[in-house]
């Protein structure tokens, strides 16, 4: 696919950009270079390569899920600046 001046102007209009003539030419050249590079990549035979979801092997980084003793409600509320019998008391936010 070749990037034309009309396509650049259409993209600029969709993006609400006002481009000068030299910017249009610059973007046309740069986008065409990008597409040429991608075409080079498409020529590579990747039929024997397995698709990857991530470039590095990843193992589960989570710790084992096990039940442990937790602090009590009273211990959690002990250091609160203000608290009711069951909850932290915080300023009203509107």
Kinemage of the C-alpha trace (Angstrom):
@kinemage 1
@onewidth
@group {chain A} dominant
@subgroup {mainchain}
@vectorlist {calphas} color= white
{ca unk a 1} P 0.000 0.000 0.000
{ca unk a 2} L 1.346 3.375 -0.979
{ca unk a 3} L 0.600 6.402 1.190
{ca unk a 4} L -0.670 9.263 -0.930
{ca unk a 5} L -1.037 12.946 -0.183
{ca unk a 6} L -4.830 12.484 -0.172
{ca unk a 7} L -4.552 9.765 2.482
{ca unk a 8} L -2.357 11.984 4.656
{ca unk a 9} L -4.902 14.799 4.345
{ca unk a 10} L -7.731 12.405 5.213
{ca unk a 11} L -5.900 11.147 8.315
{ca unk a 12} L -5.116 14.739 9.319
{ca unk a 13} L -8.782 15.665 8.959
{ca unk a 14} L -9.879 12.685 11.084
{ca unk a 15} L -7.286 13.670 13.685
{ca unk a 16} L -8.289 17.340 13.574
{ca unk a 17} L -4.749 18.313 12.591
{ca unk a 18} L -3.777 21.198 10.362
{ca unk a 19} L -0.661 20.229 8.453
{ca unk a 20} L 1.577 22.466 6.387
{ca unk a 21} L 2.636 21.348 2.916
{ca unk a 22} L 6.152 20.396 4.068
{ca unk a 23} L 4.690 18.349 6.945
{ca unk a 24} L 2.423 16.474 4.533
{ca unk a 25} L 5.415 15.563 2.372
{ca unk a 26} L 7.465 14.564 5.416
{ca unk a 27} L 4.715 12.292 6.789
{ca unk a 28} L 4.139 10.776 3.371
{ca unk a 29} L 7.825 9.850 3.073
{ca unk a 30} L 8.080 8.542 6.642
{ca unk a 31} L 4.904 6.457 6.493
{ca unk a 32} L 5.952 4.957 3.160
{ca unk a 33} L 9.331 4.016 4.685
{ca unk a 34} L 7.561 2.322 7.592
{ca unk a 35} L 5.328 0.346 5.234
{ca unk a 36} L 8.326 -0.708 3.133
{ca unk a 37} L 10.058 -1.996 6.264
{ca unk a 38} L 6.952 -3.954 7.292
{ca unk a 39} L 6.825 -5.449 3.796
{ca unk a 40} L 10.402 -6.660 4.304
{ca unk a 41} L 9.330 -8.347 7.532
{ca unk a 42} L 6.409 -10.019 5.756
{ca unk a 43} L 8.863 -11.719 3.374
{ca unk a 44} L 10.446 -13.701 6.226
{ca unk a 45} L 9.315 -17.326 6.472
{ca unk a 46} L 7.839 -17.794 9.952
{ca unk a 47} L 5.918 -21.003 9.278
{ca unk a 48} L 8.186 -23.069 11.554
{ca unk a 49} L 8.102 -20.563 14.431
{ca unk a 50} L 5.566 -21.058 17.183
{ca unk a 51} L 3.522 -17.946 18.052
{ca unk a 52} L 4.381 -16.267 21.349
{ca unk a 53} L 2.166 -14.522 23.822
{ca unk a 54} L 5.266 -13.130 25.520
{ca unk a 55} L 8.914 -12.992 24.363
{ca unk a 56} L 10.252 -14.443 27.630
{ca unk a 57} L 9.202 -17.616 29.393
{ca unk a 58} L 7.012 -16.630 32.303
{ca unk a 59} L 6.137 -18.732 35.307
{ca unk a 60} L 3.450 -17.996 37.826
{ca unk a 61} L 4.887 -15.253 40.018
{ca unk a 62} L 2.101 -15.443 42.597
{ca unk a 63} L 2.736 -17.049 45.948
{ca unk a 64} L 0.914 -20.136 46.980
{ca unk a 65} L -2.577 -19.367 48.234
{ca unk a 66} L -2.770 -20.443 51.850
{ca unk a 67} L -4.886 -19.495 54.824
{ca unk a 68} L -2.997 -17.539 57.456
{ca unk a 69} L -3.925 -15.823 60.686
{ca unk a 70} L -5.210 -12.299 60.159
{ca unk a 71} L -5.436 -9.382 62.558
{ca unk a 72} L -8.670 -8.791 64.396
{ca unk a 73} L -10.963 -5.871 63.756
{ca unk a 74} L -9.975 -4.341 67.098
{ca unk a 75} L -6.268 -4.525 66.174
{ca unk a 76} L -6.937 -2.890 62.789
{ca unk a 77} L -8.920 -0.032 64.350
{ca unk a 78} L -6.536 0.441 67.283
{ca unk a 79} L -4.271 2.955 65.465
{ca unk a 80} L -7.024 4.745 63.532
{ca unk a 81} L -7.330 8.475 64.303
{ca unk a 82} L -11.096 8.031 64.536
{ca unk a 83} L -13.199 4.896 64.480
{ca unk a 84} L -16.595 3.545 65.427
{ca unk a 85} L -17.021 0.107 66.963
{ca unk a 86} L -16.689 -1.557 63.567
{ca unk a 87} L -15.387 0.945 60.961
{ca unk a 88} L -12.764 3.590 60.251
{ca unk a 89} L -14.298 7.052 60.582
{ca unk a 90} L -13.328 9.361 57.704
{ca unk a 91} L -14.356 12.863 56.612
{ca unk a 92} L -17.364 13.123 54.341
{ca unk a 93} L -16.349 13.636 50.703
{ca unk a 94} L -18.784 15.067 48.198
